[in-house]
């Protein structure tokens, strides 16, 4: 599928190539970095920093920090996540960090690159993990 768009620059070289070679209805998976805000949402803008002494346990404090992070990410991503859903991409993630995984047709992915909240997209692909035996000797 051919598309000359400045938004295609948001895609890494592997996703660009996959989109160029894909049929309109071919399904691809991508990892996107998103953010709706011109300025990063800080946790302090969601609520003031928590004092650990206000919690009965470390577990309660940790849960409060996670909840706070999720609220912050919701504010930072809500518009873009909804726009991705509107494109029928069913985003997964974005609750703790700025990355989401989307799966959809090549034409849907290309349209998603036009969204201002999509900062970068990479083709989802297997990562090769290598294992080195610590007992082996190499020269």
N, C-alpha and C positions, 0 to 999 in steps of 0.2 A: 504494500500500500504506500503510495507516494504522498508526501505532504511536505510542502515548503513552508515552514512556520518557525518564527523565532522561538516559539515555545518548545520546539523539538530540541533546542539546546539544553533544556532542563533534563533531558534523557541522557544516560551514559551511552557510550558507543555501542554496547551490546544490545541495548533496548532500541536504539535508533536503527540498527541493522535489522533486528527482528521485526520492527514495525514497517520498515521499507519492503521487506520480503514477504510479509504476511498478507493473507487474504483478509478482506473486511471482517469476516465472521470467525476468523481463527482466534482461539482463546489463548491469551498470554497471561503471565503473572508478573507483577512488578512490585518492588519495594519503593515506597515514596516517602520523602521527607516533607512534612507539611507544617505550616504555621499561618494562622489567619492574621496575626497581629503585626503591625509595622514595628512595634517595639515588643521585645519579649515580655511575656506575662511572668511577673515574679511571684513567688509564693507570698510575699508580703502584700501584694495587691489583692490576693484572695482572702487572706486573713493574717493577723499578726503572727510572728513566730511563736511557737509553742514553748512553754517552759516545762522541762521534764518533771519538775517537782509537782506539777498539777495533775500528774497521773499516778495511779496506784502501782503500776508495774511498767517495766520496759516494754512488754508486749503491747499494753494499751498505748503507750507513747508512740511506738512504731506504727501501730494501726492508724493513729491520728495523723502521723506524718504521711503515710501512704494515701490516706483520704484527701489530705491537703494537696498532694501532688496530683492526684486524679482530678480534683476540682480545677487546679491550675491548667492542666492539659485540656480539660473540657473547654475552658474559656479560650485557649489558644487554638483549638482545632474544630470547634463545633460547626462553623460555616462550611469549611472545606470538607469535613466528613459528610455533612448533609449533601453537598454538591456531588461528592463521589457516589453517595447512595442514589441520588437522582439520576446519575449516569448508569445505574445498575451494576456498579463495581463491587458492592458489598465489602467495604474496607474492614480489615481486622487489625486491631492494635490501636495505638495512639492514646492509650489511657495513662501510660506512665512516661512515655517518651514521644518524640516527634516523628516516629516511623510507623507507617501502616503498610500492610500487604493488601494489594488489590488484584482481582482476577476478572478479566473481561475480554471482550473482543478487541482487536487491534484498533478499530475505529473508536471504540469507547475510551481506550487508553490515550489515543491521540487527542481526543476532546478534553480529557482530564488534564493534559499538559497545559491547556489554555487557562486553567483555573489559577488565579493569583496566589492562592494559598498553597499550591503545589510548588515546592522549591526545587526538588530534584527527584528523579526517578531512575531506578536501576532494574535491569532485567533480573528476575529471580532465577537463580541457577544453583546447582549443587556446588557445595564447597568441598574440596578435597582436603581431608585431614590426613596428615602423615604421622606415623608413629615411629619413634626411634627407641630401640631397645637400649636402656641405660647400661646394660651389661655387655653390649657388643663393643668391639674395638674397631675403630676405623682409622685408617692411615691416610 
